[in-house]
Amino acid sequence: MRIAIATDAWYPQPNGVVRVLGTVTETLKKRGYTVDVMSPDQFVTVPCPSYSEIRLAVLPKRRVRRWLDDMAPDAVHIATEGPIGQATRSHCIRRGWPFSTAFHTKFPEYVKARTGLPLDWLYAGVRKFHAPSGAVMIPAPAVYRELEARQFANLKLWSHGVDTEVFKPGPKDYLDLPRPIFMYVGRVTVEKNLPAFLRLDLPGSKVVIGSGPARAHLMKKFTDAKFIIASGDHELAQLYNAADAFVFPSRTDTFGLVMLEALSCGVPVAAFPVTGPLDVIGPDGPGVLDEDLARAAVRALEIDPVRCRAWALAFSWSRVADQFLEFLQPIDHDGVRALGAALSRSEPDAPEAQ
């Protein structure tokens, strides 16, 4: 089976979307599937407005069209709503090919945070993008319910996973800082709501792991916090293990893969009771969800690391890949060609030139 994946988020971007797509791609290749990814690194790019670390492909339509026609995939999956996703969507519609899409990111909320544009307008545009999709893959039940209320169609619940061999319990002495250590891992951007964590009156130390456009400003404003950029997953796992509690202040994430990575290392989670944490942790999971984030962080210290690890083990990438395959929309190339020929024969002859 030949699977084409179109995405505007890809390596070396260090974010959850890239980790999900990269891991699913490698998992499917190991199973013998042919998976080809069209991504920004294959184009001339420009920085995304207000988020320069994300690069957007310039005029991708022609290359995307040639890629799809040459590959003749058995299924097409569009992972993002950016220029590459738009070009792929247009060509699939033109060819009469079904396709699947994914809603990884609350893009309307991010745009609203930067521009102030009405959320309903922004969601109307995203809903239009996904409308022709045969399966819109959603990472969490809470997001599913939100999009259903906004009249999105063909929604499919698609959970995410964690590599429990990479992210596993280990020594806690990697950081020489006063304990307890409260840690955040992820993109350092305005929508991650990091000041809600960094302003907390907590004992011990606060640590932020990650890069992003808000990092320099936050480093100047919150001088008592330690800011680190991890070099690869091995060091990232060591950093997770150094923490006593993982604090996730975001109110806009659709899932929050970093919470699973922390739990897989035996580190409990503190978060707001919102989309993402509600689905990863829930009311009975190894974390504390509370509108008082400081109280949640302190209470999380009491949770048994063994319970955290056991919870994460239930989220396997094999299961994620199985669901992905289930939701793909197979392309019947013979049927498409036959339909095209029938439509061509049914068209009236053009008048002869005089």
C-alpha positions, 0 to 999 in steps of 0.5 A, a space after each residue: 500500500 502506497 500512502 502519501 502524507 502531506 504536512 506543513 510541520 516536519 523535522 527539524 521542528 520540535 513539536 508534537 505534530 512532528 513527533 506523531 507524524 514521524 513516529 507513525 510514518 516509521 511504524 508503518 514503514 517497518 510494517 512494509 507500507 510505502 509512505 512518502 511525506 511531502 514537507 516544507 524542507 522540499 521547498 523554498 520557505 518563508 517564516 510564518 508570521 509571528 512564529 518565525 521558527 515555523 517555515 511555510 512552503 512557497 508556491 507548492 502547488 506544482 510540485 505537490 501535483 507532480 508528486 501525487 500524480 507520479 506516486 499514484 498513492 493508494 491513500 492520501 492523508 493531509 496532516 495540516 491546513 497550511 500551504 502544502 495541505 491546501 495544495 494537496 487538498 485542491 489536487 485530490 478534489 480535482 482528481 476525484 480522490 478521497 482523502 483523510 485529514 487531521 486536526 492536530 492543533 487549535 489553530 484558530 485559538 492561536 491566530 486569535 491570540 495573535 490577531 484578535 480575529 473572531 474565533 467563529 470566523 477562524 473556525 469557519 475557515 478551518 471547517 471549510 478546509 476539512 469539509 471534503 475529508 472522508 475522515 477528520 482524525 481528532 486526538 482527544 474526546 474533548 476536541 471531538 465534542 468541541 468540533 462536533 458542536 461547531 458542525 464539523 463532519 466525519 470526525 474520527 477519534 485518533 489517540 496518540 502514543 509515547 515511546 516507552 523505551 526512550 521515555 522511561 524512569 531513570 536517575 533524578 540527578 541530571 539537574 543540580 537544582 533545589 528540589 522539588 523541581 517543577 518542569 515544563 517541556 514544549 514550545 515556548 510560545 504565547 499560546 502555551 500560557 507559560 506565565 501561568 506556570 512561571 508566576 506560581 509561588 512554588 518551593 524549589 525550582 522551575 525549569 522550562 525545556 524548549 525553544 520558541 519565539 517567546 523564550 527570550 522575553 520570558 527568560 528576561 522576565 522570569 529570572 528565577 527560572 532555568 531555561 534549557 534546550 534539550 539536545 535530542 530525545 536521550 537528553 530530553 528523557 534525562 531532563 524529564 527524570 530530573 523533575 519531581 512534577 510536570 506542570 502543563 499550563 496550556 489551555 489550548 492544546 488538543 492533546 499534549 504529548 509531553 504529558 505522556 512522555 513525562 508520565 512514561 518517565 514516572 513524573 506526575 502531571 499538574 494541569 488545568 482541567 481543560 482539553 488535553 489534560 482532561 483526555 490524557 489524565 482524566 479525573 482518575 489518572 496520575 496527575 492533578 487537574 485544578 484551576 489553582 495550578 499551584 495547588 495542583 503542582 504541590 499535590 502532584 508531588 504525592 503521586 506514586 511514580 510507578 502509577 505514572 509509568 503504568 498509565 503511560 504504558 497503555 498508550 502504544 504507537 502500534 495502536 495509534 498506527 492501527 487507527 491511522 490505517 483504519 481511517 485512511 480513505 482508499 483511492 480506487 484509481 480504476 473507478 476514478 478513471 472509468 468515471 472520468 471517461 464516462 463523464 467525457 463521453 457524456 459531454 456534448 461535442 464541441 461545435 465545429 469551427 466555422 
